[in-house]
Amino acid sequence: MIRCATGLHLGDVQYGNIGSRERLDFTVIGPAVNEASRVLSLAKELDLPVLTTAAFAARAPHSRLESLGVHELRGVSEAQEIYALTEMEPVG
């Protein structure tokens, strides 16, 4: 069985190639990336497949998201309300 977790957030990012001629990486940076990463860590910690921030949940009003309350996220200045996907539909 393959298990995975996803952390979703909505915000501005910067993206592009960073590095040198010998080693060039495409990456994204910014506070929104950090927050999504911290939500992903929380998803793994809580053993839940999909967690989102309130910013993402607000843009998905017809989804199956349920609030898990406010959580502290390392490296994020304010505690964030976190939502979990309550029901996943089968693929195919």
Beta strands, then each sheet from edge to edge (+ up, - down):
strand 1: 6-8
strand 2: 14-19
strand 3: 24-29
strand 4: 50-53
strand 5: 65-71
strand 6: 80-85
sheet 1: 1+ 4+ 6- 5+
sheet 2: 2+ 3-
end
